[in-house]
């Protein structure tokens, strides 16, 4: 597995505000012009959390603004770039709820799960109740469930035991994004052709005799969260 780049590159934790007041020049060398998240503490308790693209300027401002007399120590967490610091700040605000912050953190594209969780719990309770009390009356005959498509050897699609709803797949190969779609029966459609396993679809996508589809394809586990297909088996 490839190593991911660190989010936090350097940090200072719970330093006295006296350091900021007396040694501005030294602090400038460490944090001037740097992106990151900072925290202000009052009596060793978190009071305020914020983010800044110039941490030294923001901290110096907090020495005299409405928060000026409300904190005694500070921490700074210097990040590599600024692509995630807004969400990092929102995460801290939602978990801790510092008294000095008026706003609650928001996530731009995250999915809120209560609706899906409630639906899953109700379905589980319905099945559980059915097992406890049994069927009260004979159920009317239902239409037969469509048979699962099988290959020439009579085997069902590899995916049939992992999915119950359609899902999308994608892979990056030679600087190009390849997309495919999994049907409810577990078959994979790629460029108008049907495949019965992710590896066969991957081999066709990269034009090779064989390819491990479980490490070639990714699927969307959550909004913005694409992970290797192998996670389904884990």
C-alpha positions as CSV (number, residue, x, y, z in Angstrom):
1,X,0.0,0.0,0.0
2,X,1.4,3.4,-1.0
3,X,2.3,5.7,1.9
4,X,0.0,8.8,2.1
5,X,1.4,12.3,2.5
6,X,1.1,13.6,6.1
7,X,-1.5,16.2,6.9
8,X,0.4,17.8,9.8
9,X,4.1,18.6,9.1
10,X,5.0,20.5,12.3
11,X,3.3,21.5,15.6
12,X,3.6,23.4,18.9
13,X,1.3,22.4,21.7
14,X,0.1,24.5,24.7
15,X,2.8,27.2,24.7
16,X,2.3,30.2,26.9
17,X,1.0,33.3,25.2
18,X,4.1,35.0,26.7
19,X,6.1,33.3,24.0
20,X,4.0,35.0,21.4
21,X,4.1,38.4,23.0
22,X,7.9,38.5,23.7
23,X,9.4,36.5,20.8
24,X,7.5,37.6,17.7
25,X,10.6,37.4,15.6
26,X,11.3,33.8,16.5
27,X,7.7,32.8,16.1
28,X,7.7,34.4,12.7
29,X,10.5,32.1,11.5
30,X,8.3,29.1,12.4
31,X,4.8,30.0,11.4
32,X,4.7,33.1,9.2
33,X,2.9,32.5,5.9
34,X,2.1,28.9,6.9
35,X,-1.3,27.1,6.7
36,X,-2.7,25.3,9.6
37,X,-5.1,24.9,12.5
38,X,-4.6,26.6,15.9
39,X,-6.2,26.2,19.3
40,X,-6.4,28.7,22.3
41,X,-6.7,27.4,25.8
42,X,-8.1,28.9,29.0
43,X,-7.1,27.2,32.3
44,X,-5.8,24.2,30.3
45,X,-9.3,23.8,28.7
46,X,-9.8,24.3,25.0
47,X,-11.4,27.7,24.4
48,X,-11.3,28.4,20.7
49,X,-10.3,26.6,17.4
50,X,-9.5,28.3,14.1
51,X,-7.7,27.9,10.9
52,X,-5.5,30.4,9.0
53,X,-3.3,30.8,6.0
54,X,-1.0,33.0,8.0
55,X,-0.8,31.6,11.5
56,X,1.5,34.2,13.0
57,X,-0.7,37.1,11.9
58,X,-3.9,35.4,13.2
59,X,-2.4,34.5,16.6
60,X,-1.0,38.1,17.0
61,X,-4.5,39.4,16.2
62,X,-6.0,37.2,18.9
63,X,-3.8,38.9,21.5
64,X,-6.0,42.1,21.2
65,X,-9.3,41.1,19.8
66,X,-12.5,40.0,21.7
67,X,-10.7,36.8,22.7
68,X,-7.6,38.7,23.9
69,X,-8.2,38.2,27.6
70,X,-9.8,34.7,27.4
71,X,-6.8,32.5,26.7
72,X,-3.4,31.8,28.2
73,X,-1.9,29.1,26.0
74,X,-1.9,28.2,22.3
75,X,-1.2,25.3,20.0
76,X,-0.5,25.4,16.3
77,X,-0.6,22.5,13.8
78,X,1.1,23.4,10.5
79,X,-0.4,21.6,7.5
80,X,1.0,20.7,4.1
81,X,-1.3,22.8,1.8
82,X,-4.8,23.9,2.7
83,X,-7.0,21.3,1.0
84,X,-8.2,19.8,4.2
85,X,-7.8,22.3,7.0
86,X,-11.3,23.6,6.7
87,X,-12.8,20.1,7.2
88,X,-10.2,19.5,10.0
89,X,-11.4,22.6,11.8
90,X,-15.1,21.6,11.3
91,X,-14.3,18.2,12.7
92,X,-12.8,19.6,15.9
93,X,-15.7,22.1,16.3
94,X,-18.3,19.4,16.0
95,X,-16.6,17.0,18.5
96,X,-15.4,19.5,21.1
97,X,-17.7,22.6,20.7
98,X,-15.2,25.2,22.2
99,X,-17.1,28.0,24.1
100,X,-15.3,30.7,22.1
101,X,-16.5,29.6,18.7
102,X,-19.9,30.8,17.7
103,X,-20.3,28.7,14.5
104,X,-20.6,24.9,14.2
105,X,-18.4,23.2,11.7
106,X,-19.9,22.1,8.4
107,X,-18.8,19.4,6.0
108,X,-19.1,20.3,2.3
109,X,-19.8,16.9,0.7
110,X,-20.1,14.5,3.5
111,X,-23.2,12.2,3.7
112,X,-25.2,12.4,6.9
113,X,-26.1,8.8,7.8
114,X,-29.2,8.9,10.2
115,X,-31.7,8.2,7.4
116,X,-29.7,5.3,6.0
117,X,-29.0,4.0,9.6
118,X,-32.7,4.2,10.5
119,X,-33.7,2.3,7.4
120,X,-31.2,-0.4,8.1
121,X,-32.3,-0.7,11.8
122,X,-36.0,-1.0,10.8
123,X,-35.2,-3.7,8.2
124,X,-33.2,-5.6,10.8
125,X,-36.0,-5.3,13.4
126,X,-38.5,-6.5,10.8
127,X,-36.5,-9.6,10.1
128,X,-35.8,-10.2,13.8
129,X,-39.6,-9.9,14.6
130,X,-40.4,-12.4,11.8
131,X,-38.0,-14.9,13.3
132,X,-39.4,-14.5,16.8
133,X,-43.2,-14.8,16.1
134,X,-43.1,-16.7,12.9
135,X,-45.5,-16.3,10.0
136,X,-49.1,-15.8,11.2
137,X,-50.7,-16.8,8.0
138,X,-49.7,-18.3,4.7
139,X,-48.2,-15.8,2.5
140,X,-49.6,-15.4,-1.0
141,X,-47.5,-16.9,-3.8
142,X,-45.0,-14.4,-5.1
143,X,-43.5,-14.1,-8.5
144,X,-40.4,-16.2,-8.8
145,X,-37.2,-14.3,-8.3
146,X,-35.4,-13.9,-11.6
147,X,-32.5,-16.4,-11.9
148,X,-29.0,-15.1,-11.5
149,X,-27.1,-14.9,-14.8
150,X,-24.5,-17.6,-15.1
151,X,-21.4,-18.0,-17.3
152,X,-20.8,-21.0,-19.6
153,X,-19.6,-23.1,-16.7
154,X,-22.8,-22.5,-14.8
155,X,-21.1,-20.2,-12.3
156,X,-22.7,-17.0,-11.0
157,X,-20.9,-13.7,-11.2
158,X,-18.2,-13.3,-8.5
159,X,-19.8,-10.1,-7.3
160,X,-23.2,-11.7,-6.7
161,X,-22.4,-12.4,-3.1
162,X,-21.0,-8.9,-2.4
163,X,-23.6,-6.5,-3.9
164,X,-27.4,-6.2,-3.9
165,X,-27.6,-2.8,-5.6
166,X,-26.0,-1.4,-8.7
167,X,-22.6,0.3,-8.1
168,X,-20.0,2.1,-10.1
169,X,-16.3,1.2,-10.5
170,X,-13.4,3.2,-11.7
171,X,-9.7,2.7,-12.2
172,X,-6.7,4.9,-13.2
173,X,-4.6,3.3,-15.8
174,X,-1.9,5.0,-17.8
175,X,-3.1,8.5,-16.8
176,X,-6.7,7.6,-17.9
177,X,-9.8,7.0,-15.9
178,X,-11.7,3.8,-16.8
179,X,-15.3,3.4,-15.6
180,X,-17.5,0.4,-15.3
181,X,-20.8,-0.5,-13.7
182,X,-21.9,-3.4,-11.6
183,X,-25.5,-4.6,-12.0
184,X,-27.7,-6.0,-9.2
185,X,-26.9,-9.6,-10.3
186,X,-23.2,-9.0,-9.9
187,X,-22.2,-8.8,-13.6
188,X,-19.9,-5.9,-14.7
189,X,-20.6,-3.9,-17.8
190,X,-17.6,-2.3,-19.5
191,X,-17.8,-0.6,-22.8
192,X,-21.0,-2.5,-23.7
193,X,-19.6,-5.9,-22.7
194,X,-20.6,-8.1,-19.8
195,X,-18.0,-9.7,-17.4
196,X,-18.5,-12.2,-14.6
197,X,-15.6,-11.2,-12.5
198,X,-13.7,-7.9,-11.7
199,X,-10.4,-9.5,-12.9
200,X,-11.8,-10.4,-16.3
201,X,-13.2,-6.8,-16.6
202,X,-9.8,-5.4,-15.4
203,X,-7.9,-7.5,-18.0
204,X,-10.1,-6.2,-20.7
205,X,-9.8,-2.6,-19.5
206,X,-6.0,-2.7,-19.6
207,X,-5.8,-5.1,-22.5
208,X,-3.8,-7.8,-20.8
209,X,-4.2,-11.6,-20.4
210,X,-4.8,-11.3,-16.7
211,X,-5.1,-8.6,-14.1
212,X,-6.1,-8.6,-10.4
213,X,-9.4,-6.8,-10.5
214,X,-9.7,-6.5,-6.7
215,X,-6.7,-4.2,-6.6
216,X,-7.3,-2.6,-10.1
217,X,-10.8,-1.3,-9.5
218,X,-12.1,1.1,-6.9
219,X,-15.6,1.7,-5.7
220,X,-17.3,4.6,-3.9
221,X,-17.7,3.6,-0.2
222,X,-19.0,7.1,0.7
223,X,-19.2,10.5,-1.0
224,X,-15.7,11.3,-2.2
225,X,-14.3,8.1,-0.6
226,X,-13.1,5.7,-3.4
227,X,-11.3,2.6,-2.1
228,X,-10.0,-0.6,-3.6
229,X,-12.5,-3.2,-4.4
230,X,-10.6,-5.6,-2.2
231,X,-12.2,-3.8,0.8
232,X,-15.5,-5.5,0.0
233,X,-14.0,-8.9,0.7
234,X,-12.5,-7.6,4.0
